[in-house]
Amino acid sequence: MPEPDLRSLLHLALHVIVPLTVARLAWPRHWRAAAGWLLAGWLIDIDHVLADPVYAPDRCSIGFHPLHTWPAIAVYAAMLVPRRTRLPGAGLLIHIALDALDCLWMGYCT
């Protein structure tokens, strides 16, 4: 488990690196457009403004923020089925998976 400051930096870096890598591997011909959609999954962090404090480096966002709850995650998974929503759905699920990884690093899901 990385130290808190290093963990936060690694977490943010992964939110860029993973979507770019997935886009490049899964959609090589249109990877730039795919990367844009996958990176747009970061927009669900808008729900952090509802929390007090807005950013808490030791807080697990899964299950805490409204757009990071299991019903929302089920909607993101369902978005993978229609072709029109597949890329945004994948971006949202990648974001959730990376947030879940961060929760694991913090010891929330042992």
N, C-alpha and C positions, 0 to 999 in steps of 0.2 A: 504494500500500500504506500503510494508516494506521500511525501509531506504535504500539508494543506496548500501552501502557495504553489508548489510544483504540480500538485494534483489539479488545482484550478486552471493553471496554464495549459497543462496537458489536455484537460477536458475541453477547453476552448479550441485548442489546436485540432483535436480530433473532430470537432464539429465542422471543421473546414476540410481536413484531410480525407476523412472517410467518405463524405458525399462526392468529393472530386474523384476519388479512387473508384467508387462504385459506378459513377457516371462514365468514367473512362473505360472501365471493363465491361459494363453491361450495355452501353450504348456508344460504341466506339465511333460510329459515323456521325452521331449528333450529340457528342458528349458535352459540348459547351451548353447547349440548351437544356440537356438533362441535368447538368450540374446546377444550373440556375434554379430549376424546380426542386432539386434535392436540397440545395442550400436554403431555399425558401421555407423548409421545414422548421428553421430556426425562428420563424415568426410566431410560433406558438408560445414562445417565451414572453409574449406580451402579457400573459396572465400573471407574470411575476409582479407587475405593478399593483396588483390587488393585495400583495403580502406586505407585512410590516415586520422587519425591514424588507425592502424590495429585493435585496440580494443578501443572502446569508450563506457563506461558503460551506458551512457545516450542515446545511439542510438538504434532505433528500427531496427532490421535486416530484418524484413519482408518488401519486396519491395525495400530494399536498396542494398543488396548483390545479385549478379546474380543468385546464387543457392537458393535464398530465395524469388524469384519472383513468381507471379501467374502462368506463363507458366511452370516454373519448378515444382511448386506444383501440377499442373495438371498431369504432367508426373509421379510424385511420386504416385498420386492417381491411375493412370492407371496401375502402377506396382503392385497394389493389385490384379488385375484380373488373370494374369498367375501365376500358382502355383510356378514356378521357381523364380519369382521376388517378391513374396508376402512378405517374411520377410524383405528384404532390403527396399521395399516400405513402409512397416509399420514402420520401423525404421526411415525413412526419414520423414514420416508424424508425428510421435511422436515428433521428433526434431522440426519440424515446429510448431506444436501445443504448445510446451513448449516455443519456441521463441515468439509466438503470445501472450501467457500468460504474458511473460515478458513485451511486448509492452503495454498490458493492465495495468499492474502494474505501468508503467511509464506514463500512461495517454495518450498514442498515439491513442487508439481506445476507445473513450468514447461514 
